[in-house]
Amino acid sequence: MSAAIPDHLVVAARTLDEGRAWLEGRLGVPTQPGGEHALFGTHNALLSLGPDLYLEVIAVNPAAPPPPRPRWFGLDTPDLRERLEDGPVLIHWVARVPDLPGVHLSHHGEALELSRGENRWTLTVPADGSLPGGGVVPSLIEWHTPPPPTRLPDAGVRLLTLRLGTPDPDALRARLDALPLAGDVEVYEAPQPELSAMLETPEGMVTL
């Protein structure tokens, strides 16, 4: 199997307006409209991180009906809702693979066929909507249409390092080695799962 690469970072917020304002204030660049995810009752905004990578700000869509299953990325969980009371936060990342059926999915969830507007993709999502590995184990995506970075304007923001903290760094490294991943991803020991991204922006270095 060809190497997987980071596809996008996921920032969650209580509302999409709050998430966009927070991110634009931190990075000094505008986000772009995304769309709605009917299956999960969410909506998003996007930001290019270069030709192959982007950042997604996601929130529950108050205009959408309740979804038929738990929302992805742990958005229904009390723990995440409590975290978001303090403001938007980087919660997860997604890795792109060329052939999702060829990947062992036990750590990632079930593969769902999804769409947003003209976009079509397959994504791994645990049945309970939880964050794989507390957020540090990536969800896996296979795009069936050109991925968003091919259409997003270049904002001059780039990912320098994605750092993943976990109580069991050896186990996480083994999972990532099994993909394998290309790119600068650092794994370190931490009391609980945590992740941060160092970004280069037109106004200097910023860590989310």
Salt bridges, closest charged atoms under 4 A:
ASP7 OD2 - HIS8 ND1 2.70
ASP7 OD1 - ARG96 NE 2.60
GLU18 OE2 - ARG14 NH2 2.67
GLU24 OE2 - ARG20 NE 3.99
GLU56 OE1 - HIS8 NE2 3.33
ASP76 OD1 - ARG71 NH1 2.81
ASP76 OD1 - ARG81 NH2 3.49
GLU85 OE1 - ARG14 NH1 3.17
GLU110 OE2 - ARG69 NH2 3.28
GLU113 OE1 - HIS144 NE2 3.49
ASP154 OD2 - ARG158 NH2 2.79
ASP170 OD1 - ARG173 NH1 3.09
GLU186 OE1 - ARG163 NE 3.16
